[in-house]
Amino acid sequence: MNNDEIQAEIERFNTADNDASFSPESIAAVLGVSLSWLQKKRCVGGGIPFSKVHYRKIMYKKSDVLAYIESQRIQSTSQMAV
């Protein structure tokens, strides 16, 4: 995705209802992470809850993404896992 497409995805995410679903590509753009990071988290756990609509179609709900972001909040660097 180019920068304009990324900004468009972020805007679409921000204005969507909490029940809206997004593709891994959209969520990677919103969070600034790679698709491989999302895939790894789907395999090993510890990531954002997702739905497997079809054997090749993964979707993330906006409310789950926001809950994941909130769960990652910390007060200081001493709370960060190493």
Helices and strands as residue ranges (DSSP letters): H 3-15, E 21-22, H 24-31, H 35-44, E 51-54, E 57-61, H 62-71, G 77-79
